[in-house]
């Protein structure tokens, strides 16, 4: 039986099912077996290419109809790597800022993994035509790649670097993530992490290969992002209300429609990055996460203060401007570290926030200042100093 004849004897759904079995049984991909089983998958005529919402996968019947087996396996791996790295949830704020660039950033990260598997497996899986690939972006997360692409875009480049151009071969369902509560997102994260552990355990028992990229997701670590979100949600809490405008997804599996709980706007938040030289590599990552938190919690106002020995710049962002914070901000300062200048600045200008978030290397010229609101210290660069007041988290 020829290859084309064989394709015609299987329905698109059957080809997906067969590819799942093949991926689960191959030494290079069996560690993803449990992730593949998370959520549902379906083949639909109204899906132009393929996509995932971070849990479920959808494949376009016409898109995969004549796709060779290795490309189909590569496509399935692509969607499930989005699930593995929880792209649709972790980088929602990037999509809100620049959807096209966020899509490409996520694709660049996982397509390098597919390319590596393809080489090791002699083409058992291959990257479908149009897949974005750029070797210079290796060993970077989606935020870092996004920042590079945005910078190139601002400089007049197409944002594709030296890699293949275009927007990739699939779609990304970011909108489903917006309808989920933080509790639901955390539950999905637990399911994905458990699936990764199960897959790695199975691969170890059956002689499959275990990738460093996947293993790094399971390394025990303190998640500074979660700590940062927890601080804001616990110190700047709005009033919870129910809304029928966003259905609670947890009840849909029981064929019941229930309202979601949302939080009304919180008040004013101060964000103050230390601009001494040693903190520079962390500023972009810090501000990006703060922006994501603020987009979700919707404070009435964010005061962004850049400081060294004095407050060098004060930017104010209203609720409507929050999604532009990282792209429009202009950092200033760069010498010395005297955080007391921030508390003094707030006092002189009668700024009374609900909470204050300060990023610093912790090597201060003076004291730790005097504060009238809860303070979170995000301490970078490996310094484990313990501030005399407030709460500290550490970003290495």
C-alpha positions as CSV (number, residue, x, y, z in Angstrom):
1,X,0.0,0.0,0.0
2,X,1.5,3.4,-1.0
3,X,1.8,6.2,1.4
4,X,-1.0,8.3,-0.2
5,X,-3.3,5.3,-0.2
6,X,-2.5,4.7,3.5
7,X,-3.4,8.4,4.3
8,X,-6.7,8.1,2.5
9,X,-7.7,5.0,4.6
10,X,-7.4,6.9,7.9
11,X,-9.6,9.7,9.0
12,X,-7.8,12.9,10.3
13,X,-8.9,11.9,13.9
14,X,-7.4,8.4,13.4
15,X,-4.2,9.9,12.2
16,X,-4.0,12.1,15.4
17,X,-4.7,9.0,17.5
18,X,-2.0,7.0,15.8
19,X,0.5,9.8,16.1
20,X,-0.2,10.1,19.8
21,X,0.6,6.4,20.2
22,X,3.8,6.8,18.2
23,X,4.9,9.8,20.2
24,X,4.2,8.0,23.5
25,X,6.3,5.0,22.4
26,X,9.4,6.7,20.9
27,X,12.4,7.1,23.1
28,X,12.8,10.8,22.3
29,X,9.2,11.8,23.0
30,X,7.8,9.4,25.5
31,X,8.5,11.8,28.4
32,X,5.7,14.0,27.0
33,X,3.2,11.1,27.0
34,X,1.3,12.3,30.2
35,X,1.2,15.9,29.0
36,X,-0.4,14.7,25.7
37,X,-3.1,13.1,27.8
38,X,-3.9,16.3,29.7
39,X,-7.1,17.9,28.3
40,X,-9.0,16.9,25.2
41,X,-8.2,17.0,21.5
42,X,-10.5,17.2,18.4
43,X,-10.3,17.6,14.7
44,X,-12.6,20.3,13.3
45,X,-13.5,21.6,9.9
46,X,-13.8,25.2,11.2
47,X,-10.2,25.3,12.5
48,X,-7.8,26.8,9.9
49,X,-4.6,25.3,11.3
50,X,-4.2,24.1,14.8
51,X,-4.3,25.7,18.3
52,X,-4.3,25.1,22.0
53,X,-5.8,27.0,24.9
54,X,-3.2,25.6,27.2
55,X,-5.3,22.5,28.1
56,X,-7.1,21.3,25.0
57,X,-5.8,21.0,21.4
58,X,-7.7,21.5,18.2
59,X,-6.6,20.5,14.7
60,X,-8.0,21.7,11.4
61,X,-9.1,18.7,9.2
62,X,-8.0,20.4,6.0
63,X,-4.7,21.5,7.5
64,X,-3.6,18.0,8.5
65,X,-5.2,16.1,5.6
66,X,-2.1,15.8,3.4
67,X,0.5,16.4,6.1
68,X,3.3,13.8,6.2
69,X,3.5,11.7,9.3
70,X,6.7,13.4,10.7
71,X,5.2,16.9,10.3
72,X,2.0,15.8,12.0
73,X,3.9,14.4,14.9
74,X,5.9,17.7,15.0
75,X,2.6,19.7,14.9
76,X,1.2,17.6,17.9
77,X,4.5,18.2,19.8
78,X,4.3,21.9,19.1
79,X,0.8,22.2,20.6
80,X,1.7,20.1,23.6
81,X,4.9,22.0,24.2
82,X,2.7,25.1,24.5
83,X,0.8,23.2,27.2
84,X,4.0,22.0,28.8
85,X,5.4,25.5,29.2
86,X,2.0,26.9,30.1
87,X,2.4,29.7,27.6
88,X,-1.2,30.6,27.4
89,X,-1.3,31.4,31.1
90,X,2.2,32.7,32.0
91,X,2.5,35.1,29.2
92,X,-1.0,36.5,28.9
93,X,0.2,40.0,29.6
94,X,2.6,39.8,26.7
95,X,-0.3,38.9,24.4
96,X,-2.3,41.8,25.7
97,X,0.6,44.2,24.9
98,X,1.5,42.8,21.5
99,X,-0.2,39.6,20.4
100,X,1.7,39.0,17.2
101,X,5.1,39.3,18.9
102,X,4.0,37.2,21.9
103,X,2.8,34.4,19.5
104,X,6.2,34.4,17.8
105,X,8.2,34.5,21.0
106,X,6.5,31.4,22.3
107,X,6.9,29.6,19.0
108,X,10.6,30.3,18.8
109,X,11.2,28.8,22.2
110,X,9.5,25.4,21.6
111,X,10.5,25.0,17.9
112,X,14.1,24.8,18.9
113,X,13.2,21.8,21.1
114,X,11.4,20.2,18.2
115,X,14.4,20.8,15.9
116,X,16.6,19.1,18.5
117,X,14.4,16.1,18.8
118,X,14.2,15.9,15.0
119,X,18.0,15.7,14.7
120,X,18.3,13.1,17.5
121,X,15.5,11.0,16.1
122,X,16.6,11.1,12.4
123,X,13.4,12.9,11.4
124,X,10.9,11.0,13.5
125,X,9.3,14.4,14.1
126,X,9.9,17.4,11.8
127,X,8.9,21.0,12.1
128,X,6.0,21.7,9.7
129,X,6.6,24.3,7.0
130,X,6.4,27.9,8.3
131,X,7.8,27.0,11.7
132,X,9.7,29.9,13.3
133,X,13.3,28.9,14.0
134,X,16.3,31.0,15.1
135,X,19.4,29.5,16.8
136,X,20.4,32.8,18.4
137,X,17.4,32.6,20.6
138,X,18.4,29.3,22.2
139,X,18.2,28.8,26.0
140,X,15.9,31.8,26.4
141,X,12.4,32.0,27.8
142,X,9.5,33.6,26.0
143,X,9.8,36.9,27.9
144,X,13.5,37.3,26.8
145,X,12.7,36.4,23.2
146,X,9.7,38.8,23.3
147,X,11.9,41.7,24.4
148,X,14.4,41.0,21.6
149,X,11.7,40.8,19.0
150,X,10.1,44.1,20.3
151,X,13.4,45.9,20.2
152,X,14.0,44.7,16.6
153,X,10.5,45.8,15.7
154,X,11.1,49.2,17.1
155,X,14.3,49.5,15.1
156,X,12.5,48.8,11.9
157,X,13.3,45.1,11.6
158,X,10.4,42.6,11.0
159,X,11.1,41.1,14.4
160,X,12.2,37.8,12.9
161,X,16.0,38.2,13.4
162,X,18.0,35.9,11.2
163,X,15.5,33.0,11.4
164,X,12.6,32.1,9.1
165,X,10.1,34.8,8.6
166,X,6.3,34.8,8.9
167,X,4.0,34.2,11.9
168,X,4.3,30.5,12.3
169,X,2.1,27.7,11.2
170,X,-0.5,27.6,14.0
171,X,-2.9,29.8,16.0
172,X,-2.9,30.4,19.8
173,X,-6.1,30.5,21.8
174,X,-5.2,33.2,24.4
175,X,-8.8,34.3,25.0
176,X,-9.8,31.1,26.8
177,X,-7.2,31.9,29.5
178,X,-8.8,35.3,30.2
179,X,-12.0,33.5,31.2
180,X,-10.3,31.5,33.9
181,X,-9.8,32.4,37.5
182,X,-6.4,32.4,39.2
183,X,-7.5,29.3,41.1
184,X,-8.3,27.5,37.9
185,X,-5.0,28.5,36.3
186,X,-3.1,27.2,39.3
187,X,-5.0,23.9,39.1
188,X,-4.0,23.5,35.5
189,X,-0.4,24.2,36.4
190,X,-0.5,21.5,39.0
191,X,-1.9,19.0,36.5
192,X,0.8,19.9,33.9
193,X,3.6,19.6,36.4
194,X,2.2,16.2,37.6
195,X,2.0,15.1,34.0
196,X,5.7,16.1,33.4
197,X,6.8,14.1,36.5
198,X,4.8,11.0,35.3
199,X,6.2,11.3,31.8
200,X,9.8,11.6,33.1
201,X,9.3,8.6,35.4
202,X,7.9,6.5,32.6
203,X,10.8,7.5,30.3
204,X,13.3,6.6,32.9
205,X,11.7,3.1,33.4
206,X,11.4,2.4,29.7
207,X,14.8,3.7,28.6
208,X,13.5,6.9,27.1
209,X,15.6,10.0,26.9
210,X,15.0,12.8,29.4
211,X,15.6,16.4,28.2
212,X,17.2,19.1,30.3
213,X,14.6,21.5,29.1
214,X,11.7,19.5,30.6
215,X,13.6,18.5,33.7
216,X,14.3,22.2,34.5
217,X,10.6,22.8,34.8
218,X,10.5,20.4,37.8
219,X,13.5,21.8,39.7
220,X,12.3,22.9,43.2
221,X,12.5,26.6,43.3
222,X,10.8,29.5,45.0
223,X,8.6,31.2,42.4
224,X,9.2,34.9,42.8
225,X,6.4,35.6,40.4
226,X,3.9,33.8,42.5
227,X,5.2,35.5,45.7
228,X,4.9,38.9,44.0
229,X,1.3,38.2,42.9
230,X,0.4,36.9,46.3
231,X,1.7,40.1,47.9
232,X,-0.3,42.4,45.7
233,X,-3.5,40.3,46.0
234,X,-3.2,40.2,49.8
235,X,-2.3,43.8,50.4
236,X,-4.3,45.6,47.7
237,X,-7.5,43.6,47.8
238,X,-10.5,45.0,46.0
239,X,-14.2,44.0,46.6
240,X,-15.2,40.6,45.1
241,X,-18.4,40.6,43.0
242,X,-20.0,38.0,40.8
243,X,-20.6,38.4,37.1
244,X,-22.5,36.5,34.5
245,X,-20.5,38.1,31.8
246,X,-17.8,35.5,32.4
247,X,-18.9,32.0,32.9
248,X,-17.2,29.9,35.6
249,X,-15.5,27.1,33.5
250,X,-15.3,24.7,36.5
251,X,-19.1,24.1,36.2
252,X,-19.3,23.6,32.5
253,X,-18.3,20.0,32.7
254,X,-21.4,19.4,34.7
255,X,-23.5,21.3,32.1
256,X,-24.1,24.1,34.6
257,X,-23.6,27.8,34.0
258,X,-22.5,29.7,37.0
259,X,-21.0,33.2,37.4
260,X,-17.4,33.9,37.9
261,X,-16.0,36.0,40.8
262,X,-14.1,39.1,39.9
263,X,-12.4,41.7,41.9
264,X,-13.2,45.4,41.6
265,X,-10.4,47.8,41.2
266,X,-7.7,48.2,43.9
267,X,-6.2,51.5,44.8
268,X,-2.8,53.0,44.2
269,X,0.4,51.0,43.9
270,X,4.0,52.3,44.0
271,X,6.7,50.4,42.0
272,X,10.2,51.5,42.6
273,X,13.2,49.8,40.8
274,X,16.7,50.5,42.0
275,X,18.7,51.8,39.0
276,X,22.2,51.1,40.2
277,X,24.4,49.2,37.7
278,X,24.0,45.8,39.2
279,X,20.2,45.7,38.9
280,X,20.0,46.6,35.2
281,X,19.7,43.0,33.9
282,X,16.7,42.5,36.1
283,X,14.6,45.6,35.4
284,X,12.9,44.4,32.3
285,X,11.9,41.0,33.8
286,X,10.7,42.7,37.0
287,X,8.6,45.4,35.2
288,X,7.1,42.9,32.8
289,X,5.8,40.7,35.7
290,X,4.6,43.8,37.6
291,X,2.7,44.9,34.5
292,X,1.0,41.5,34.2
293,X,-0.1,41.6,37.8
294,X,-1.4,45.1,37.5
295,X,-3.4,44.3,34.3
296,X,-5.1,41.6,36.3
297,X,-5.7,43.5,39.6
298,X,-6.4,46.8,37.8
299,X,-5.1,49.3,40.4
300,X,-6.5,52.8,40.0
301,X,-3.0,54.2,39.5
302,X,0.6,52.9,39.4
303,X,3.4,55.3,40.4
304,X,6.6,54.1,38.8
305,X,9.7,55.6,40.6
306,X,13.2,55.1,39.3
307,X,15.8,55.8,41.9
308,X,19.5,55.6,42.9
309,X,20.5,58.2,45.5
310,X,17.5,60.3,44.5
311,X,14.2,59.6,42.7
312,X,15.4,60.2,39.1
313,X,12.0,59.8,37.3
314,X,8.4,59.5,38.3
315,X,5.9,58.0,35.8
316,X,2.2,57.6,36.5
317,X,0.0,55.0,34.8
318,X,-3.7,55.0,35.0
319,X,-5.7,51.8,34.6
320,X,-6.2,52.4,30.9
321,X,-2.5,52.8,30.4
322,X,-1.2,49.7,32.3
323,X,-0.9,47.5,29.2
324,X,1.6,50.0,27.8
325,X,3.8,50.2,30.8
326,X,6.8,48.2,29.7
327,X,6.8,49.6,26.1
328,X,6.5,53.2,27.1
329,X,8.5,53.5,30.2
330,X,11.9,55.4,30.2
331,X,14.2,54.2,33.0
332,X,16.4,56.9,34.5
333,X,19.2,57.0,37.1
334,X,22.2,54.8,37.5
335,X,24.5,55.6,40.4
336,X,24.4,54.8,44.1
337,X,21.7,53.1,46.2
338,X,19.8,55.1,48.8
339,X,16.3,53.7,49.2
340,X,15.4,56.2,51.8
341,X,15.0,58.7,49.0
342,X,11.9,56.8,47.9
343,X,10.1,57.0,51.3
344,X,11.0,60.6,51.6
345,X,9.7,61.3,48.1
346,X,6.4,59.7,48.9
347,X,6.1,61.7,52.1
348,X,7.0,65.1,50.4
349,X,4.6,64.5,47.5
350,X,1.8,63.1,49.8
351,X,1.6,59.8,47.8
352,X,-0.3,57.3,49.9
353,X,-0.3,53.9,48.2
354,X,-1.9,50.7,49.3
355,X,1.4,48.8,48.8
356,X,4.9,49.5,47.7
357,X,7.1,47.1,45.6
358,X,10.8,47.9,45.6
359,X,13.4,46.1,43.4
360,X,17.0,46.5,44.6
361,X,20.3,44.6,44.9
362,X,20.1,45.3,48.7
363,X,23.5,47.0,48.9
364,X,22.4,50.3,50.4
365,X,24.4,53.4,51.1
366,X,22.0,54.5,53.9
367,X,19.2,53.0,55.9
368,X,16.1,51.1,54.7
369,X,13.8,54.1,54.9
370,X,10.5,54.7,56.8
371,X,7.3,53.4,55.3
372,X,3.6,53.9,55.9
373,X,2.3,51.1,53.7
374,X,3.2,47.4,53.3
375,X,6.5,47.0,51.4
376,X,7.7,44.1,49.3
377,X,11.4,44.0,48.6
378,X,12.4,42.1,45.4
379,X,16.1,41.6,46.0
380,X,18.2,40.7,43.0
381,X,21.7,39.5,42.2
382,X,22.1,36.8,44.8
383,X,22.2,39.1,47.9
384,X,20.3,37.3,50.7
385,X,20.1,40.3,53.0
386,X,17.0,40.4,55.2
387,X,15.4,43.9,55.4
388,X,14.4,45.1,58.9
389,X,10.8,45.7,57.8
390,X,8.4,44.4,55.1
391,X,8.6,41.2,53.1
392,X,11.5,40.1,51.0
393,X,11.7,37.8,48.0
394,X,14.8,36.9,46.1
395,X,15.3,37.0,42.3
396,X,18.7,35.5,41.3
